[in-house]
Amino acid sequence: MRNEDITLTAGDAEVTVAPGNGGRVSGLRVGGVELLRQGERYGCFPMVPWCGRVREGRFRDGATVHQLPLNAPPHAIHGTARDAAWRTARSGPDEAVLTHDLTDPWPYPGRVTQRIALTGDSLTLTMSVETYESSFPAQLGWHPWFNRNLGGEDVRLDFKPAWQEERGEDRLPTGRRIDPAPGPWDDCFGMPGGVDVTLTWPEQLRLRVAGRVEWVVIYDEQREAVCVEPQTGPPNGLNTHPRLVTPLEPLEASTTWTWTRL
């Protein structure tokens, strides 16, 4: 298994991919400036086969209730793939393809494939979950930690969601949709026309996070970073918005980050 770090380059953009550390993008530099928070837990990691928290780590598939490890007690959070080593299927100067086989503690066999493609002004992340055996509910998404500050003013967020998922005391959606409220946030928002969030570091860089998925979690409660997390369903979605992966129908999604110097 090849899981050494991979460096992709295009124009003055450089990406570091860490297959051995959860298949994450561990660095994104534009003109030598690092946009992602650095550290083992940070960068941008794939959330799969679920996103955000699963209430008490339990989800139902038909009549069967499965128990996941409580890695954010009292809940399970962000899937299992970020804690695993991924395989490098192929890599080139500006593209890498990684794979990860789902296994314990996830109760169903399946394969995740992630493609990371860089151009001089964009990064596109594409992911799919496939099964050749039992069908199962799943989610996928990405959890980037963007540096709040690049050496000038703090980043500004601009987005226009259709709704906000009301957050209960257990930090999970209650099922009620409310008008978007001001931050700080650890909240999920609905964008049925596709996720579209712009981060602007004044007089430095503007970066747009876009994709056809309909949910995005914004997390900006930490001083160092701001997270913009496009995903295929809301937190606890294995229970509330199950999307079935079948041998004939994989789960697929992508997100593209496009940047402009200011």
Secondary structure, 3 states (H helix, E strand, C coil): CCCCCEEEEECCEEEEEECCCCCEEEEEEECCEECECCCCCCCEEEEECCCCEEHHHEEEECCEEEECCCCECCEEECECHHHCCCEEEEECCCEEEEEEEECCCCCCCEEEEEEEEECCCEEEEEEEEECCCCCEEECCEEEEEEECECCCCECEEECCCCEEEEECCCCCEEEEEECCCCCCCEEEEECCCCEEEEEEECCCEEEEEEECCCEEEEECCCCCEEEEEEECCCCCHHHHCCEEEECCECEEEEEEEEEEEC
